[in-house]
Amino acid sequence: MPKNKSSLQPPLAFSGNKRFWAGELADEALLLPAGARVWDVFGGSGVCSRVIKDARPDCEVVWNDHDGYSDRLLHAAETEDLRRSLIRMCGYEGCQDDGTRFRAPIKCALRDEVCSLFRAHFEKYGYFDGLTVRRWLSIGACKAPIDPYKPPADLYAHVPRASIRVGQALAWCDGLVVVHKDFLDLDIRPGDFLILDPPYVGSCVDEYSGRETLQILRGCRDLMEICPFILFGDASISFWYEVLTEKYNPRFFQKDGLISCFNGKLRSEVMFSTW
Ligand SMILES: C[S@@+](CC[C@H](N)C(=O)[O-])C[C@H]1O[C@@H](n2cnc3c(N)ncnc32)[C@H](O)[C@@H]1O
């Protein structure tokens, strides 16, 4: 498993994914007993599940895909088709995919055509990956997907030159057990191992209120009583470092200076492990 923090990029955008922790996760995976069952309780993009499964193919890894990310993956070829159509519409056919993040601007004058293209795409495929399109159009950190029938008022839009890695998208779930549940309904049992990456308090990304987040953290606390866990959090959770240390004696990791998608600010993330 590569140690580099940028070595594992989920095939479609997912704010707050934990690819930066791929090296640490892979190391922790080596500590698991043979055939262990691992729950990626707040699975998001599934990147943690993917890392664990790749490091330990003998383990059963359950990705709790609460966001329907795996559905977006199934439609990756169609979404790539839409990207190519946008590239053509904007007159960038000559642009080669060089794998960089260079984005070709879409002129505001093309707004109506772009909107028609979105509608036509939705009508053709019966599917529209509004989250990926939101990311393309650079419309802030809001999590709500773009509706193909209600395009945003402003179109300071860009289209990525790098193509979606459709093959990687389709292989992303290989070997994983994928479920779509509220985490309280998961059939977690003593002897299982957990990855807990709950929504961060007050984070713009997840749009959870403090009260909701506290309820989720209470649920996590109950799970931590019965199973070894890896717990992620932003730096604020490190206030609990002493409490967690006293009770569980976890291994502790911290990364500083990650760029948050919230206002482009820097923040630190921490990871506790009792695996
Ligand atoms: C910080 S993100 C996890 C990111 C993920 N570890 C990754 O690397 O992509 C938190 C996730 O918890 C999910 N979530 C929120 N409430 C949940 C619930 N009640 N049950 C299960 N998942 C939930 C959110 O949809 C979001 O995907």
The ligand as an ORCA input file, in Angstrom:
! r2SCAN-3c Opt
* xyz 0 1
  C     -16.926     12.755      7.609
  S     -18.013     11.923      6.496
  C     -17.229     10.374      6.245
  C     -16.185     10.427      5.152
  C     -15.618      9.069      4.784
  N     -14.892      8.460      5.886
  C     -14.696      9.175      3.582
  O     -13.484      8.943      3.746
  O     -15.151      9.494      2.494
  C     -19.390     11.528      7.531
  C     -20.424     10.664      6.837
  O     -21.414     10.252      7.777
  C     -22.625     10.108      7.047
  N     -23.734     10.052      8.009
  C     -24.365     11.075      8.602
  N     -25.346     10.640      9.414
  C     -25.331      9.295      9.342
  C     -26.117      8.278      9.942
  N     -27.113      8.562     10.789
  N     -25.836      6.993      9.632
  C     -24.839      6.706      8.771
  N     -24.045      7.627      8.164
  C     -24.304      8.917      8.436
  C     -22.627     11.340      6.174
  O     -23.549     11.187      5.138
  C     -21.172     11.353      5.714
  O     -20.998     10.582      4.567
*
